[in-house]
Amino acid sequence: MQNTDEWFVYMLRCRDGSLYTGIATDVERRFAEHQSNSGAKYLRGRGPLALVLKQRVGHRSRALKIERSIKRLPKHRKETLVKTGAGLQALLSNRKL
């Protein structure tokens, strides 16, 4: 059984190059749901999908805050986050980027 205190933030790259950010306790299961079109509506018809970032963040409330922070970033900052991880520590420590 998955520990519910172990939440992850993850990012998926869609066929069109867009990035989707989500949270889950079991990223692999959630990714499979997205691939089978039973996950988020945004991702339906945007496959194939690729998991490009997965980071353990702790409790659900913290995961939601980090997810919201990532979603507010401009695309070029999200791309930097995916490619180099730059800024990830700031998000994890609740600092401004």
PyMOL commands that set and color helices and strands:
alter all, ss='L'
color gray80, all
select helices_A, chain A and resi 27-35+41-43+60-72+75-84+88-92
alter helices_A, ss='H'
color red, helices_A
select strands_A, chain A and resi 7-13+19-24+50-58
alter strands_A, ss='S'
color yellow, strands_A
deselect
rebuild
show_as cartoon
